[in-house]
Amino acid sequence: MIKYKISKKQDGQMILREDGEGLKNRQKYFVSQNIDIKNIVSTKLIHGNNVEIVSEDNRGGIIEETDGLITNTKNVCLTVTVGDCVPVIFFDKRNEVIGVAHAGWKGVVKNIVSVVVNKMNQN
């Protein structure tokens, strides 16, 4: 079973910045949704098309300079933040792989959706 959640404006700003506000709001939101924060993997966005493969070792971490995540690891919560951009969610049922991408205009121009699909196919 795959689950997804989308925070709302009233949940607060979720962007990971140096001031730590986004991290605090994220933790509060995940607790409210019964999501164990030790299972979350987040992106530190660059508005590009870099896509990383997530493994067990990434649980609870932030992957720098990426706009897409892919995993076949069970019970991992992949996250991206969006404002006026679009979250794209991927699921390969046969291989039990999930992915998520932050599709801002720069990432769309750089074909982030194709990059995710190709990386899923190759790995």
Secondary structure, 3 states (H helix, E strand, C coil): CCCCCCCCHHHCCCCCCCCCHHHHHHHHHHHHCCCCHHHEEEEECCCCCCEEEECHHHCCCEEECCCEEEECCCCCEECCCCCCCEEEEEEECCCCEEEEEEECHHHHHCCHHHHHHHHHHHC
